[in-house]
Amino acid sequence: MFVNVGIPLLRGLLVLLLLSGVPAAAETGTANAPQSEDAYDPLFDDDWPEDPNEAQQVPDPWESVNRKTHDFNKGMDAWFLRPVSNVYGQSLPKQAKLSIMNFFENLGEPATFLNDLLQREWDDAAITFSRFLVNTTLGVAGLFDPARVIFDMDGHDSDFGQTMALTGVPTGPYIVLPLLGPNNLRDSTGLIVDLFIRPTFWLLGPTEYIVYTTFQGTGHGIALRERHARNMSALEESSIDYYTSLRNAYSQDRESAIWARRETHR
């Protein structure tokens, strides 16, 4: 009953309140263009070969600085995140780890909701709002996920970097962020916007970045580090140059994440 009535009603309210002039990503020519792994970035085309079809690498004009940050992150991973994530993985029961992931994912729902609105994804926005409401209350501040288990409302990821991509903003140069790891100029800007929207930012201020990267961040958070430890170790062991492999893997994965479920924007 809640899902059948609440989501269409909420979607209608959102359309009435927010149908004003937010540019639809689907209406921009760049967003409608098919995305490919070898598409060059017009904002930084000096880093690409003259023939875009031959372009295979990510634009990385700050490679020397990025490699130093990469080495710093590897040191932090070896001396702190990896041991802590091992203890985390071995000492906590599965349900406790799931609750931690649920809690931090719930904190990200307000940012996802705002980006759903900016992308004019009304159904997604209604579901995200409903998930946050249900999981914050019935789910005990997000430790549990009754929105999915009881009401069959699955969550999804939507961030400001994705919003900019769908409106045609190019990636810009590759960047390695301290603690957080691989990123690019566009998505780093989007991350700042998303962090401002997280409820904990208004409690913790700038230290929210440390909390986010330590416990949830895209590549090096403890919860995600423990979940993807095997894949990350396999990539490092099989790579001649781990920095380059990680850069390419991140870029391909990010492009896939941006355009997943977004066929209408192509």
N, C-alpha and C positions, 0 to 999 in steps of 0.2 A: 504494500500500500504506500509506504513512504517513498519508494523509488518511483512507482508508477505515477504518483500525483506530484510529489515534491519536486522532482527534477524538471518536468515540463513547466511547472509553475515558476520555479526559480529562473529557468532559461528565459521565459517570457519577460520577467521583470528585468533581467539583465539586458535584454535586447532593447526594452523601452528606455532604460536609464542610460545606456552606454552606446546607443546606435549613432551618436553624434559623430564627429569627424575623425575617429581613429583610423589611420590608413590601413586598409586590409592588405595583408601580405599577398593574398592571392591576386590582387589587382596590379601589382608591380611587375614590370616586364622581367626584371632580373629574377624575381622569385619564381616566375613561371618557367624560367629556363631550366632544363634538366641539369642536375648537378652531377659531376663526374670527378673521379679521383685525380685526373690529370688536367682539370680545368685551371687555367692560370688566374692569378689574382690581379685585376686591372689596377688596383691601388699600388701594388708593389711589383709591377711587371718587369722591373729591371733585374729581379732575382730569377727570372725564368728564361729559358731559351727562346729564340726568336719564333720557333715553331711550337705553339702551345701543345700540339699533340705529342711532342717529345718531352714535355715537362713531366718529371717523375718525382721531384723532391719538393719538400715544403720550403717556402721562403724563410730563410734563417739568417738575416743580416747581422744579428747579435749573437752569433754562435759562440764566440769566445766567452762572453759573459754567461750565456746559457749553460755552457759546459761547466763553468765554475759552480754555478748554482746547482746543476745536476750532481756534481761531485759532493757538494754540501748535503743535498737531499739523500744521496746514497749513504753518506756517513750517518746522518740522522736515522735513516732506515735501519742500518746495521746495528747501531748502538742503542737505539731507543724503540722505534716503531716495531721492528721485527721481534725483539725479545718480548715486548709488551703484548704484541698481537698473538705471539705463541702462548703466553700465559693466559691471555684472554680466551683463546680458542680452546685450550685444554682444561681450564678451570671452571668456565661457566657452562651451565647446561644449555642445550639448544634453545629452549624457550626464552631464557634470559637474554641470549644474544639476539634473538628475534625481537624481543621487546625493546632493546637498545636501538636496533635499526628502525623499528616502528616509531620510536620517540623522535629520532632525528629527522626521519622522513616527514613526520607530522609537522615539525617546525618549518619545513620547507614548503608546506602547502600554501601559505599566503603568497609567496613569490610565484608559485606555480599558477595560482588563481589569477593573479594580476596579469601574468604573461598570457594565460588563456584568453583573457579579455582583450588584450592588445592584439592578439592574433585572430580575434573574432571566432574563437572556437567555443561557441556558446554551450554546447553539450558538455565539453570537457570542463568548462568553468563551473557549470552547475554541479557536476560530479565532484570536482575538487572542493568546492565550498561545502557540499554535503558531507564529504569525507572528513574534512577538518572539523566540522561541527559535531559529527557523530563520534569520531575518534577522540576528540578533546574531552568530551563529556562521558559517554558510555565507555570509551576506551581508556579512561583514567589518564588524561593528559597525553594520550597518544601511545602509551605503552602497549596497548592492544589494538587490533584492527577489526573491530566489529563491522565497520563499513563494508569490508570485503567479505568477511566470514558470514555475516547475517544478511546484509543487504545487497551482496553481490556487486559492489562498486569497487572496481579495481583502480588503483592509482596509476599515475603516469608522471613523467618528468617534462617540465617546460620551464625554460629559463630565459633571461633577457638576451643572452647571446644568441639563442635560437630565434627569438623575436627579431633581432637585428638581421640575422641571416635571411629570414623569410621576407624581409623588406629590401633585400639586396645589398646589405652592408658586407663588404668583403672581409676575409679573415684577418688580413694584416700579417705581420711577421709572427713567427713562432716565438713563444716566450716560455721559459721555465721559471715558475714561481717558487719562492722559498717555501718548503714544507709541502705545498700543494702539488707541485710538479708540473707536467706538460700543460701548456695552454697556448693561446694566441692573443693578439692585441684586442680583437673584437670581443672574444669570450671573457677575457680578463676584465674588460670594462663592464660587461654584463654581470660578472660575478660581484663586482662592487655594488651594482644596483640591487642585485638579489640579496646580498648580505644586509643592506639597509632595510630591507622589507622583513627580514627574519625577526620574530618577536624578541629573541634573546639579544639582538643587537642593542635594543633600547635598555636592556639591563646591564650588559657587559661592555658596551661601547666597542672601541677598536680591538679589545681582546677577544671579541667574537670570532675574529679571523683565526686566532690560535685554537679556540675551541672547535671551530668548524673543520680546520685542517687536521687537527689531532684525532677527532672522533668520527668525522664523516667525509672529509675531502675526497675529491674524485679519484685520486691515485694513491694517497698515502694515509688516509684516515685509518684508525685502528680497526674499526668494524669492517671497512672494505678491504683493508690490507689482509686481514685474517681470511676473508671470504675468497680473495683472489690471489692468495699467496703462492699457490702452486703455479698458476699461469705466469705470474710475474717472474718467479724464479726460473721457469722454463725459458722464458724470453731472454733473460739475462744470460743464462748458461749457453744458449744456442746462438748468441749474437757475437759477431766479431767486434762490432761497435755498438754497445748497448744504448748509448745516447741516440744514435741515428735510428736504431730499431724502435726505440721507445717513441721517438718523434714521429716516425711514419705510422706506427701502430695507433698512437693517439689521434693523429689527423684523420686517418681512415675511420676509426671508431667514432670520432666526433661528427664527421660528415654523415655517417650512417644514423647516428642518434638524432641529428637535426631533421633529417628527411624521413625518418620512420613515421608512419601514420600521417604523412603530410602529402599524399599523392595529389590532393586537390590544389596544392600550391605549386606544383611543377609546371 
